[in-house]
Amino acid sequence: MTWRTYLVEGWRRLPGDLRRVILVAAVVGVALTALAFVLPPEQQVWAVLALVGMFVLVQAAVLWHFWRLRPTLRRARRLFMDGQFAEVVTLLEAERSAGQGDAAASALLGNAYRQLGQLERSEAVLREAFAAEPEAPHVAYGLGRTLLALGQYDEAAELIALALEHGGQPVIEADLGHALYRAGQPEAAARALEHTVKLALEPHRALMSRYLLGRIRGTEEDALRGELTPLAEGLALWRAEASRCAMTPYGVALAEDVAYMMRLLAVE
């Protein structure tokens, strides 16, 4: 992850109220900086002191936000990143049973259930989180991904689009295009997928985006093979997802696409 990506990710994870405070502070900071140059020398010190004080307060607000995140949630996030989804469920379900959960924990729990193939449980938990924080992009996106896996394509597309509207990562437009394609909206899907072409997508997202665009455009097999071959490592994730969702319409359709790509790329 580059420093720029790290900063963008950190900004998007801040609550909306805190982001607004930081933006206002930035505007005021620019004004105070300008005043420090135009005020009489004996008054400039007050503008500088106000600028320093505001900087300290904003920094304290950001640090307070990250400090108050529960240790349990921080640990669950680390486990999720390590692929230990069953451990995430054990940890966060214990917290829910004790009445200590919140929308952030529920969203992570729902995503972990999805990774374990427990889609109905994932949907139930994520709908709870969405009811509590309907404008949180990570919650809307998580619910959208679960509904996509369940074959509820139209609602999945609506939720992923909502996540984008509320500041979700641009890369999830690839998932929006995927949902629209499954929903039988190829033109809308193509528009979404074309936006992702210049983005630095993970191999699995890039592979599916190129594949779906190729199918929509009617790209010849040789040309499509050339586009997909550099992204073949992403196929493993889709094979696993097709297996995990084998009992849903999405899983069946995905398995057909995976089989086609395996034949196209000569993957065993």
N, C-alpha and C positions, 0 to 999 in steps of 0.2 A: 504494500500500500504506500503510495507516495505521500509526501507531507501535505500536498494540496487535497488529495482524497481524504486524508485523515481529518483535516480541518473541516471539510465539507460535511463529512459524516458526523463529526462532533457537533457542528452547528445544527444539523437536522435533528439530532437527538435531544436538543434542549427543548423544554416546554415552550409553547407559543408565547406565554406571558414574559418569560425570561428573555426570549429573543427580541420582543418588542422593547423591553427595557434597555437592552444592549444597543439597539438601533437608535433609540432616543438619546442615549448617552453618547453615541458616536456623533450625532448631529450637534449636540450641545458641546462636545469636545472640540469639534471643528470651529464652532463659534467662539469658544473661549481661547482657542489658539490664535484666531484672528484678532481678538481683542487684546491679547498679550502684545501684539505688534503695533496696535494703533492707539492704545491708551497712553496717557502720560507715564513716564518712568515710575513715579511714586505709586501708581495704581496697578501697574503690570503684575506686581507680585501677588495681588489678590486673585487675578485671573489664573495665574500659574498654580497657586495653592488650590483654587477651586477645581482645576483640571486634575491635579494629583489626587485630591480627595475623591472625586468622582470615579477615577480609575480604580482606586482602592476599593470603593464600595461595589463597583461592578464585578471586580475580581472576587470579592468576598461572596457575592451572590452566586456566582458560577461555582465556586468551591463548595459552598453550602449545598447547592443542588446535588453535586456528585457525592458529597459526604453522606447526605441523608438517604441515598439509595441503600436498600437493605443488603447486608452481607449475603443473605440467602439468595437474593436475586442476582447479585454479582457472581456468586458461585455457580448458579444455574446457567447463567450466560456462558461462563467458561466451559461448562460441561457440554452445552449445546454446540459450541464452536468445535469441540473435540469429537462430536458425533456420539456422545454418550446420552442418547435420548431417553432411555429407560431410567437412568439416574436423575435426569431432569424431572421426569414425571414423579418419581418417588419423592424428591425434594420438595417440589412445588405443591403436590397433592397434600403432603403433610401440613404445609403452610395453610392451604385452603381449608383443611379440616379444622385447623385451629382458629379460623376466622381472620387470618392475617394477610390474605391475598389482596391484590389490587389489579387494575387493568393491565399493567405492564407484565406482571407475573402470569396473569391468565393468558395473555397473548403468547408469551413464550411457552407456556404449558400446552396451549392449543397447537402451536407449531411442532412441538415435540411429539404430540399424539399423531399428527399428520405424518411425521417422519417414521413413526412406528406402524403406519397403516391403519390406525384406529380413527377412521375418518369421521364417524358419527360423534364420537367423543370430542374430537378436535373441533367439529362444527359447534357443538353445544358450548364448549368453553370459550371459543372465539366470539360467538354471538353475545355471550355475557360481557366480554371485554369491549365489544363494539357498542353495546348499549350504554356502557359506562363512559367510553371515550370515542364517540363516533367520528371525531375529527383527527384522531391520531393515525398518521399514515401507516405505521407498522401494524396497527390492529386491523385496519381496513384491508391492507394487502394480505395479511395472514389469513383472514377469513376468505378473501377472494381466492387465494391459492387452494384452500381446502374445498371450497365450492367447485372450483375447476376440477379438482381430483374426483369429486362426487358426480361430475357430469352436469352440474347446474351452471351452464356456461354463461347465460345472459346475466345472471346476478353476479357471477364471478367477474365478468368484464366491468360491470358497473362499479363494483367495489375497488378493483384495481385502478380504474380511472379516477375514482374518488381519492385514493391514496396519492396518485400523481398530483391531483389538484391541491392537496394539502401538504405538498412538499416531499412526497416520496422520491426515492432515487430515480433518476432518469432511466436507469437500466431496466426497471420493472415495466417499461413500455413494451419490452419483449414479451413479458407475460400477458400484457393486455392484448397484444397481437395474437398470441397463442389462444387466449380465451375467445376472442372474436372469430378466429378461424374455426374453432370447434363449434361456435354458435351459428355457423353458416353465414357469416358476414365477411366474405373474402376481401371486398374492397376496403372496408374499414380496417380489417386485419392488415392488409398490405400497407395502408397509410401508417399505421402504428409501427409495423416492423421496419419500414423504410427509414423511420426516424432513428432507429437503433444501429443502422449500418456503420455510422462513424463513431459509435461509442465503444469504449473498451469493455466489452462484455466478457463474462466468464465463458470458457469453452462450451459448456452445455447450452447456455443461452444463445451464444453465437451460432452454434450448430443448428438448433431448432429454428431460430429466426431465418437463417439462410435456407434451410430445408423448406419451411412453410412458404417463404417468398418464391422459391423455385416451383413449388407445386401450384401456387396461385398463378404464377406467370406462365406456367407450362414449359419451363426450362427443360431442354433435352438432357437425357441422362448423363452423357459424357461431360457436358458443361456443369451440371449439378454436382457430379462426382468431383470435378476439379475444385469447386467451391467448398465442398464438405470435407475433403481429405485432410486439409490442415487442421480441422477442428474435430477429428475423429475421437480424440480422447474424451470429449464431452458425451459420447454415446453411452458410456458406462452408467452415468447418472440416470439417463432416460430408460435404460434397460431395468435398472433397479426400481424406478418409479412405476414402470409398466407392471412389474411383478407385484409391487406393493399395492397397486390399485386394480389388480386383475379382476375384481368382482364388480367394478363400476363401468359404465359406458365409456368413460374417459380412458380407463385402463385398457379396455378392449381396443379402442381406436388408436391409442398410443402404441400398443403392442404391434399393431399392423404397420405403423409408421417406422417403428424401430426395426422390424423385420425387413422392411424395404431398404432402410439405410444400411443395415448390416449386409444385405446382398449387394447394394450399390458400392459399398466400401470394402467388400470382400472380408468382412470381419467374422470370425468364428464365434 
